[in-house]
Amino acid sequence: MVADRRAGRGPYVGGGYLPRSRTMKGRWAKKRSDTGKKRENGCFIATACYGTNSNEVEIFRRWRDNKLSKNKFGNKFINLYYKTSPPIAKFISNKPNLKRMIQIGLYPIKEMVKNQ
């Protein structure tokens, strides 16, 4: 299902709506994780590879917000990514050669989604 943003609800997942809040740049982001801790905007691996304010991270965030979050499969992918990517991002954060390899791997995906 598509998110009901007027009511402040995110996508319908697992029998209920995920809480969402509008960020300053107009993106939708989870308010809190299941543990109650405040969540980042979610592009963990791209942020670890490119840096917080990079154009590449913004491309992936726009793709997530404008395309992936609009359908059931996309929401399932986002939820899986939120669960699995933080430890991966932490692992690669201090490994420059691995970061570069991942950047090379993400390049075709970035080029494919940047104009969507």
Secondary structure, 3 states (H helix, E strand, C coil): CCCCHHHCEEEEECCEEEEEEECCCCCEEECECCCCCECCCCCHHHHHHHCCCCHHHHHHHHHHHHCHHHCHHHHHHHHHHHHHHHHHHHHHCCCHHHHHHHHHHHHHHHHHHCCC
